[in-house]
């Protein structure tokens, strides 16, 4: 993702902050520290992914319109600032939409390339063995049959036991899902251990009570 475009998003957020807060923090909003803070906000808003999230999430037009409507008699300068912000926001929304479209095309192209590599028998579909072999080769990891089945079930929208091109996702999405499954497996294991300890304590407590009677 072009860093200069992200910088422009950050600048608009900083301008929005400057208009909405006392002038005492104007210097912060326009400083490199303020810009970096905005960039971190973008990262968090985008669920920990680099790039630009939905602009409506970052700077909803309703909030800006509301700000203008309630500005009252605070002065022409503030109205002019709001007008400039509205103009910048409109331009940035268009740019963000374009970037999102580009990103979607990049994901689709990456998924199609991976699909062609995974489809070793060239029948136009990825079966469970091709999925397992492809994931192991690309991610350089061993994939259990159970995990491969979980991945297939996750993305096989048609339920035919194979992944067609429109069901196939990028390698990063496969990786993210595998990590999520591993985290859930660890959580369940820890929970099972805790429950087993509770049962043992309960059992020991019951035995002790019987011995005292």
N, C-alpha and C positions, 0 to 999 in steps of 0.2 A: 504494500500500500504506500502511495506517495506521501512522504513525510510532510511536504509542504502543504498538502491538502489537509492533513490532520492538524497542522499548525493553524490553518485558517479556521477550522472548527473550534480550536482552543481559543483563538482570538475572539470569536463571536461570543463564546461562553464568558470570557473575561469581560467583554463589553456589557453583556447582560448583567453580570455581577456588579459592575461599576455603576450602572444606572439604578439598580435596585438597592444599593447599600450606601451608607454615608460616604462622603467624599474622602474621609480619612483613609480609606483602604484603596483609593484609586491607584496609588502607586503600586500596591501589592498586585492588583488585578492586571496591571499593565507590565509588571516585571517578569523576568524569566521564571521566578519562583511561582508567580501566579499562573503563568502559562503551563508550567510543569504540573501544577496542581490540577488544572483543567484537563491536561492529557491523562493524568491518573484517573480522573473522573470518567473520561471517555472509556478507558480500559475497563473500569469496574462496570460501567453501564452496558458494556458490550460483553458481559459475562466472562471476563478474563481473556477475551480474544483481542488480538491486535486488529486495528482497522477502525472503521467508523460505524457505530451502531445506528439504529433508526433515529433520524434527526428529530422526529416528533417526540421521542422519549427524552432527548437532551434539551430541546427548546421548543415546547409546544406553542403553536401559534396562538392558542387561546390565552396562554399566560401573558404573552406580549400584548395582545389586544386588550386584555383586562387591565394590564398595567397602564396602557394609554388612556383607557376610559376613566380610570380612577386618579389620573395625574392631577386633575383639577386645575388650580391656578398656580401651579408650582413654577411656571415660567416657560417662555417660548424655547429656551435652550434645551430644557428637558424634553419638550415635545419634539424638537428637531433631532435630539439624540435617539428618541424612540423611533422616529420615522426612518432614521438611518439604520437602526437595528432591524426594523421590519424589512427594509430593502435587502440588507445583508442576509437576513434569515431566509428570505424568498430565494435568493440566488444560491445560498448554501443548500437549501432543501433540494433544489434542482440538481446541484452537483452531487449531493449525497445519494439521490435516487439513481443518478447515472453510475456512481461508484458501486452501488448495491447491485445494479444490473450487470456491471462488469464482473463483480465478484461471483454472482450467480452463474455467469457464463464460464468463468474460470473453473468453478466447482464441477459444472456439468462436463466440461472438456476433460478435467482430471479423472472424473468417474468413468468416462467413456474409454480413456486410455487404459485405465486399470482393468476395466471390463474385458477389453480385447486381450490383455495379457493373461487374465485369469481363465478365459474361455479357451482352454487348450484344444478341445475337440472341435471348436468352431461351429457349434450347433446353435449359437445365439442365446444360450442360457448357462448360468453357473450352477452346477450341482454342488452337493455338500463336500465332495472330495476336492473339486476344483477350488472351492472357497477356502477349505482348510490348507491345501497346498499353497495357494496364492498368498494367503495371509502369512503363513510361515516363511515363505521366501522373501516377501517384501519387508515384513517387520522383523525378520531374523529371530524368530521366537518359536517355541514349540507350542502348538495349539491342541488341546485335548479334544476328543470327539464331542464331549459334552459341551465345551465352549463353542465349538463350530456349530453345533446344533442350536445353541442359544442365539448365535449371531444370525443364522439362517431364519429362525423363527422371528427375530426382531425386525428384519428387513424384508421378509417374503410376504408382501402385502396380499398377493393373490392366493397364498397358501398351497401352491402346487409343489412345494419342495425345491424350487429352483429360483434363482434371481435373474429376472430379465433386466435389460438395460435401464428401463425406467425405475427399477427397484434398487439398482446398484448405487452405492454411495462412494465417496472418496475414501482413500486409505486413512486419512486423518479421522474421518467419522468412524471407521471401523476401530481404529486405535482408541478413540475416546470411549466407544461403547465397551470395548474390552476392559479398559481401565475402570469404568463404572461397574461392570459386572464383578471385577476383582474386589473393588471396595465393598460392594454389597455382600460378597461371599465372606470377606473378613469380618464385616459387621455381624453377620449371622453366626459366625464361628465364635466370636467373643460373647455374643448374647447366649449362645448355647452353653458355653463354659460357665457363665455366671449363673444360669438356671441350674446347671448340674451341681454347682457349689451350694446353692440354696437348698436343693433337694437333699444333699448330704448332711447339711447342718440340721435340717428339719428331721431327718432320719435319726441322727445322733441324739438330738434333743428328745425325740420320742422314746428312744431306747433308754436314755438316762432316766426319764420319768418312770418308766416301767420298773427299772431296777430299784428305785426308791420306794415303790409301793409295797 
